[in-house]
Amino acid sequence: MSFRLSHRDKDIIGFINQFRAVDRDSLVDLFFKQLKSPVNACNSVMVRLYRLGLIERTQQYSPMVYLPVDAKIKKNSQKILHFLSILDIYKQMWTYSAPKQVIVEDKPTGRKGGIEPDLFCIFKGSPFWIEIQRNQYSEQKMQGKVNLYEEFFFSDEWKALHWQPEERAPIFPSVILITPVRYAVSSEHIRIIQVASIYELMEKYKSAGKQQREAKPRSSASSGGIKINLT
């Protein structure tokens, strides 16, 4: 059977492959919102792509969640909630500015036991590794995560990552902990930001930027070559 896919079809399939689990409402927001009947249009497209065997779906959730055809997770797996949490953070960023160089479940060390952030992206000009904490952990375990980032910082391997700027000095990403709980973790070498959401992050830097402007003109906050200017 021959069929022709539109650019939007291909973008949707690629997006599902990238994020591993995508709910119907997120697809509506990202790909169909400009249409007169976005939900109906989305449902029609997703049924067609499913019947063509180009995506999978699970009815364990409402609204329906779509998966890659080669998904290695069961349709009732709790891992789906993990991927939906990552997608939610991406969508929060997208309301401000489209993230670039997005990597879901990044493994920059390329080996087991290294850092494994849930998401990497360049957002509003700054690189970030994002850890999404859906459960509460001990402060010892959270400091252990921070220590792994420090180990990677001192390895200098990060300087060769493919997204690094070609004509500027390498940048070590800030680490965002998305968590409703504030942990007593610290680092003298990398920037750790604890917020409950991207919305809180943006408000935090909006307020900080306003205070700086009211005090006196100064450069954007930076640490170890990291430039953050989210406003």
C-alpha positions in Angstrom: 0.0 0.0 0.0 1.3 3.4 -1.0 0.6 6.5 1.0 2.0 10.0 1.3 2.8 11.6 4.6 2.5 15.4 5.1 5.3 17.4 6.8 3.1 17.5 9.8 2.6 13.8 9.8 6.4 13.3 9.8 6.9 15.9 12.5 4.4 14.2 14.7 5.9 10.7 14.2 9.4 12.2 14.9 8.1 14.0 18.0 6.6 10.7 19.4 9.8 8.8 18.7 11.8 11.5 20.5 9.6 11.8 23.6 8.6 8.1 23.7 5.1 8.8 25.1 2.9 11.7 24.0 -0.7 12.4 25.1 -3.4 13.6 22.7 -3.8 17.0 24.3 -0.1 17.8 24.0 -0.3 17.0 20.3 -3.3 19.3 20.0 -1.3 22.1 21.6 1.8 21.6 19.6 0.5 20.7 16.2 -3.2 21.5 15.8 -4.0 24.5 18.0 -4.2 26.9 15.1 -7.0 24.9 13.4 -10.8 25.5 13.8 -11.4 22.1 15.4 -8.0 21.1 16.7 -9.2 18.1 18.8 -11.1 16.6 15.9 -8.3 17.2 13.5 -5.8 15.6 15.8 -8.0 12.6 16.4 -8.4 12.1 12.7 -4.7 12.3 12.0 -3.7 10.0 14.8 -6.2 7.3 13.8 -4.8 7.4 10.3 -1.2 7.1 11.5 -2.1 4.3 13.8 -3.9 2.4 11.1 -0.9 2.8 8.8 1.2 1.2 11.5 3.4 4.2 12.0 2.6 4.8 15.7 1.3 2.7 18.6 -1.2 3.8 21.2 -2.4 2.9 24.7 -5.9 3.4 26.1 -4.6 3.0 29.7 -4.7 6.8 29.9 -7.3 9.5 29.1 -6.8 11.3 26.8 -5.0 8.6 24.8 -1.2 8.3 24.8 0.8 7.5 21.7 4.0 5.6 21.5 6.7 4.7 18.9 6.0 1.5 16.9 9.2 0.1 18.4 8.5 1.2 22.0 10.2 -1.1 24.5 7.9 -0.1 27.3 4.6 -1.9 28.0 1.4 0.0 27.4 0.5 -0.1 31.1 4.1 0.7 32.3 4.7 3.4 34.9 7.6 4.5 32.7 4.9 6.2 30.5 4.2 8.7 33.4 8.0 9.4 33.5 8.0 10.3 29.8 4.9 12.4 30.1 6.6 14.3 33.0 9.5 15.1 30.6 7.1 16.2 27.9 5.3 18.5 30.4 8.6 20.3 31.2 9.3 20.6 27.5 5.8 22.2 27.0 6.3 24.6 29.8 9.5 25.8 28.1 7.8 25.9 24.8 5.3 28.5 26.0 8.3 30.9 26.4 10.7 29.9 23.7 11.2 26.7 21.6 14.0 24.6 23.2 16.8 23.6 20.9 19.1 20.5 20.7 16.5 18.5 22.8 17.7 15.1 24.1 15.3 13.0 26.1 17.1 10.8 28.7 20.5 12.2 27.8 23.5 10.0 28.5 26.4 12.4 27.8 29.1 10.2 29.4 28.1 7.3 27.2 28.7 4.8 30.0 26.7 3.3 32.8 27.0 5.0 36.2 27.5 8.5 34.8 25.0 11.3 34.8 21.7 10.5 33.1 19.6 13.7 33.1 15.9 13.3 32.0 16.3 16.1 29.5 19.0 18.2 27.9 18.2 21.3 25.9 19.3 24.8 25.0 16.6 27.1 26.3 16.7 30.9 25.6 20.3 30.7 24.7 21.6 28.7 27.7 22.2 24.9 28.0 20.5 22.9 30.7 20.4 19.4 32.1 17.1 18.8 33.8 16.4 16.2 36.5 12.7 15.6 37.2 12.1 14.3 40.7 8.6 12.8 40.9 9.4 11.1 44.2 11.1 12.4 47.3 14.6 11.2 47.9 17.1 11.5 50.7 19.4 14.5 50.6 22.3 12.1 50.5 21.1 10.5 47.3 20.4 14.0 45.8 23.9 15.1 46.7 25.2 12.0 45.1 23.5 13.1 41.8 25.2 16.5 42.2 28.6 14.8 42.8 28.2 12.9 39.5 27.8 16.1 37.7 30.9 17.5 39.4 32.9 14.4 38.3 31.8 15.0 34.7 32.7 18.6 35.0 36.3 17.7 36.0 36.6 15.1 33.3 36.5 17.8 30.6 34.7 15.3 28.3 31.7 17.7 28.2 33.8 20.1 26.2 33.5 17.8 23.1 29.7 17.3 23.2 28.2 17.9 19.8 26.0 20.9 20.8 28.9 23.0 22.1 29.4 26.3 20.3 32.1 26.1 17.6 33.5 29.6 17.9 33.2 30.2 21.7 34.5 28.6 24.8 32.7 25.4 25.9 29.8 25.8 28.3 28.9 23.4 31.1 25.1 23.3 31.4 23.3 24.5 34.5 21.5 21.6 36.3 17.8 22.2 37.0 16.2 20.0 39.6 12.4 20.0 39.1 11.1 19.2 42.5 8.5 20.4 45.0 11.0 19.6 47.7 14.1 21.8 48.3 17.2 19.7 49.0 20.3 20.9 50.9 22.6 20.1 48.0 25.4 22.3 46.8 28.3 22.6 44.4 31.2 25.1 44.2 31.7 24.2 40.5 28.4 23.9 38.8 25.1 25.8 39.0 22.3 23.9 40.6 18.8 25.4 40.3 15.9 23.9 42.3 12.4 24.9 41.2 9.0 23.2 41.1 8.4 24.1 37.5 9.7 26.0 34.5 7.1 28.6 35.3 8.8 29.2 38.7 12.2 29.3 37.0 11.1 32.0 34.7 9.5 34.1 37.5 12.7 33.6 39.6 14.9 35.0 36.9 12.4 37.7 35.9 12.4 39.0 39.5 16.2 38.7 39.7 16.7 40.6 36.5 14.4 43.4 37.6 16.2 43.8 40.9 19.6 43.9 39.1 18.3 46.6 36.7 16.9 48.7 39.5 20.2 48.4 41.4 22.7 49.1 38.6 23.5 47.9 35.1 25.4 44.6 35.2 26.1 41.6 33.1 23.9 38.5 33.3 24.4 36.0 36.1 27.2 33.6 35.3 29.1 30.8 36.9 32.1 28.9 35.5 31.5 30.3 32.1 27.7 29.6 32.2 25.6 32.5 31.0 21.9 32.5 32.1 19.6 35.2 30.8 16.1 33.8 30.7 14.2 37.1 30.7 
